[in-house]
Amino acid sequence: MRKGVVTSRMSSGKNATGQIVLIVEDDAIARAILDQYLRRAGFGTVLAGSGEQALNLLRDPSRAIDWLYTDIKLPGLVDGWVVGAEFHLGHPLRPIVYATADQRHSEARTVRSLFIQKPFDPARVVDFFLGQIAAAG
């Protein structure tokens, strides 16, 4: 397994029925906390610490990624907007959770998605994804 990429899957698909969320977050603590919240709700998770890692995961045909949480400002050349655009190639109608601590980013780019300001309550992200699943179901 590549450094910084972790996959976890819960067997007890509570409300999320084992759907997979790609968490793209360069802050290891924030990534771990959100991972815990999502797994407790029954989601499987795939973790990436950079936009480049996220693109590799999204382009891997052996991985099924159902949902995306991404920090907008990431280390390297690939930011969260690029990761979101790549995700939308496979899931054009799926909303994305975009997060940032930088107040200069515009919510206008997050049509049909959720823009959250850091710090935030991880339960809000879980509730958003569960609400999307319920609405589709």
Helices and strands as residue ranges (DSSP letters): E 6-8, E 20-24, H 28-40, E 44-48, H 51-58, E 67-71, H 80-90, E 97-100, G 107-110, E 114-117, H 122-136
